[in-house]
Amino acid sequence: MIKINHRGILDGVFEVCGVPKEKIRTISSAVDKLDKASWEEVKKEMVEEKGLQEDVADKIWEFVQRKGGREVLEGLKSDESLQANESMKRGMEDMGLLFEYLESFGVLGKIEFNLSLARGLDYYTGVIYEVVTEGSAPDNKTAQKLQRAAKREKTNEFDEDRSNDPSVGVGSVAAGGRYDELVGMFSPKAQIPCVGISFGVDRIHSITKARMEKFKNTAAIRSNEVDVYVMAFGGKGFTGMVKERLEVCKTLWDAGIKAEFSYKLKPKLPAQFKAADVNGVPFAVILGEDEEKAGKIKIKELGLPEGHPEKDGAVVNKSDLVQEVRSRLEKQSATDAVTTAMDALIAQDTKAQ
């Protein structure tokens, strides 16, 4: 599951609840502990250690316990007390757009909008996220008891990389967010938007090892090249067709076809072809505004010589995209196999001479 939140929304909640501006970051750090500590413990830290008024802390709790999907965002939008806060309005606009893109990818079921996610670092300015593993291990208290027992008995229950540690299987394996102002510290005249993520390599390795031990018949993971580069182009007023590109990629991925696309909002067509060429992608699927309206899409094999009958590609029904792409990939695979066999025979003949 991927937990998401927005620093603008969280800051807006704090402001509306009455948190003094100078305490927002320190209160944010306290809220970030809610995945490991109870609300009573966090509230105690806020009030007794950080000097927050108790009624303000209670107001914060009304918000930070909310988690779910798009309905959480709709609930915030319907709260009139939040509408006048600029930070909150900006955050809700960003999250609304993010939910649209997530819907296009068909991954809303794997996302949790969690208002308690804070990410303690000060430099985050927008969306923040945290990737957590499945809840397949005991809760933290039970895990800690098992760990302490193992240490007392000095058993080999836990190996060096914690593959057998009962707490593995729960917790964050990756986290990050948007930080628009950080790079600007080194180049004050430039506004450089950034987004980043860090991975817990040791924990990922431990979880992977444990799962491989559990499922010994699991096929080995292998690296594959991209088969299809999804492109888009248009005339004046071209929007970039981002959602349409996402939806086409999702369709291909669901069919087991390896696809990629430019992450730019309005990429130029030559730049998209160059990206596909540099990475050796054999096919392009090209969306056009007129074709989209007609339910059509173009498939083009890349790297064909001038004069080839299929140099310009073929326009097909969008509903037939998977079948058409798969057919071309199978044909190319068969051609590659014949070419490899012929090369081997030529090499043998040359060696014999």
C-alpha positions, 0 to 999 in steps of 0.5 A: 500500500502507498500512503499519501498526503500533502504538506499544504493540506496538513499545514492548512489543518494545523492553521485552521485548528489554531497551531501557532505558525512557529510550532507547525513543524514541531507539531508535524513531527509529533503527528508523524509518530502516529503510525508507531505510537497511540494518540494519547502518547502523541497528544501528551508530547504536543501538550506537555513537551511542545506547549500546544493547547489541549483543545487545539490538539483535540481539533487536530485529532479530528482530522489526522485520524481520517484515512481512506480514498477519494472520499477523504478529499471530498470530505475536506472540500465540503468543510467550510472551515477549510475553504478560506485557507490558501494552503489547504486550497492549493493542497486539495487542488493538487490531490484532486489532480493526483487522484485523476491520474491514479484513476487512469492507472487503475491503482486507486485500490492500492492508495490510502489518503492518510492525513496523519502522514507528515514526513518530518523533514521541513523541505517538503512542499507538496505531495508526500508518500510512504510505501508500506508492506502488507500487514503480514506480521505481528503488531509492533508490540508482539514483534518486540516481545519476540525479538527480546525473547530471542535475544535472551535465549541467544537463539539463531531465530533472527539471521543477520539481514533480519529475514526471519525477524517477525517485524519484517513484513510491516513498515515503510520500505520507501518514502519521499515527496515533492520539494520545490524550493530545495534546489533553489537554495543553490540557484536562487534565480531558478524555480526548479520543481523536484520530486524524490523517493528513498528506498530502505534497501536492507528491508526490501532485501530482507522481505524479498529473501523471506518471500523467496524462501516461502515460495520456492517455486516462484519464477526467477525475476528477470530484466526485460526491455520495453516493447512499446513506447506510447506517444501523443501529438496534436496541433494548436492547443495540444494538451499533451493527452496525459490521461489518454497515454496513462490509460493506454499504458495501463491497458498494455501493462494489464495484457503483459506488454511492457510499455513506457511513455514520456513523463513530460506534460506536453512532450514534442513528438521528435523527442518522444521518437528519440527517447524510444530510439535511444532505448531500443524500443521496437514499437510506438503506439501513437495517439492523435486528437483526431484519431482519439475522437474516432476510436483509432490509434496508430502502431508503428514499427521503429527503425524500418528503412525508407520505402518499407511498406509499413514505414508510416505505421498502421491505424487500427481500432483502439479496441484492438490495440492489445491484439494488434501489438501482440501480433506484431511482437510475435512476428518480430520474435519469430523473425529474430529467431530466424535471423539468429539461426541464420547467423549461427549457420553462417558463423559455422560455415565461415569457421569450417572454411 
